[in-house]
């Protein structure tokens, strides 16, 4: 496997804010059938993976609304009700959703289990710290799910946990995890083929939010940097000028902005450097709406990979031919 060291450029950093804006969810407790496991999850990609593994054998309830600041999201009081009924609470961990985890620890049932998936699948020796997540801050980059290899590990942790809680349906959970692995591997293989069509030297990412560090390390891409102003204020003219010079020096062809938070700064940098500004990349906001076939982890990553490869001058014949998951999972609730 071709690997490269993730390069981060401090000049591009304008202080990490978050993945989105704060909103209040409409979580209203579980509607699980008698005897059915209640599974609480945090961000939408984890909710999707958990739903794919659980199938119709458990009720999956998301907590963090899509398009929300998952780093600083403060759960509304009604979330405590869900947490008090959950049999299992899956969090990404790695300091992504500390307020939610604190509420879970305070309100969970005595026999409920909080599973910090990121800590289980990522050895501390593999933590990535960068300008957005400096080591002195004690928070490694938590965005593992953008790499299919880690998403597969997430699915297996979820399957093992649910199987231990609900042995009668253990075979179903494990089979669903294997099916998820097959689809994620198919997607990963297609991406590795299509990224070879990107002109040599163009596999460089400048994004609005730094969500692709582990993906880049695994797939041999280079992270140039990310820009996400504190409190969504604009960076100074000096910082913008420095960013422009960095983009010119690195010969970046496309700058990837956020679907949720359009960036005038990245548009300005694109205009000044000739780089194209692509504003539709997503970090944890699933495409479509709940119930749509593409509203899933799979749909999210397929969309992002196609957007990145095309934006950097490649073609996506293989990714385009990867079919969506056979059926969207309906036994999950995504808060709005």
FENCOR-V918581 format. One record per run of one state. SS is the DSSP state (hx for helix, st for strand, lp for the rest). FROM is the first residue (numbers start at 0). TO is the last residue. If there is no record, write none. Layout:
ss:SS from:FROM to:TO
ss:SS from:FROM to:TO
This chain:
ss:lp from:0 to:8
ss:hx from:9 to:11
ss:lp from:12 to:19
ss:st from:20 to:20
ss:lp from:21 to:35
ss:st from:36 to:40
ss:lp from:41 to:42
ss:hx from:43 to:53
ss:lp from:54 to:56
ss:st from:57 to:61
ss:lp from:62 to:66
ss:st from:67 to:67
ss:lp from:68 to:77
ss:hx from:78 to:84
ss:lp from:85 to:86
ss:st from:87 to:90
ss:lp from:91 to:96
ss:hx from:97 to:106
ss:lp from:107 to:111
ss:st from:112 to:115
ss:hx from:116 to:120
ss:lp from:121 to:122
ss:hx from:123 to:125
ss:lp from:126 to:133
ss:hx from:134 to:136
ss:lp from:137 to:146
ss:hx from:147 to:164
ss:lp from:165 to:165
ss:hx from:166 to:196
ss:lp from:197 to:202
ss:st from:203 to:206
ss:lp from:207 to:211
ss:hx from:212 to:218
ss:lp from:219 to:220
ss:st from:221 to:225
ss:lp from:226 to:228
ss:hx from:229 to:231
ss:lp from:232 to:235
ss:hx from:236 to:249
ss:lp from:250 to:252
ss:st from:253 to:257
ss:lp from:258 to:262
ss:hx from:263 to:272
ss:lp from:273 to:274
ss:st from:275 to:280
ss:lp from:281 to:295
ss:hx from:296 to:310
ss:lp from:311 to:315
ss:hx from:316 to:319
ss:lp from:320 to:330
ss:st from:331 to:332
ss:lp from:333 to:335
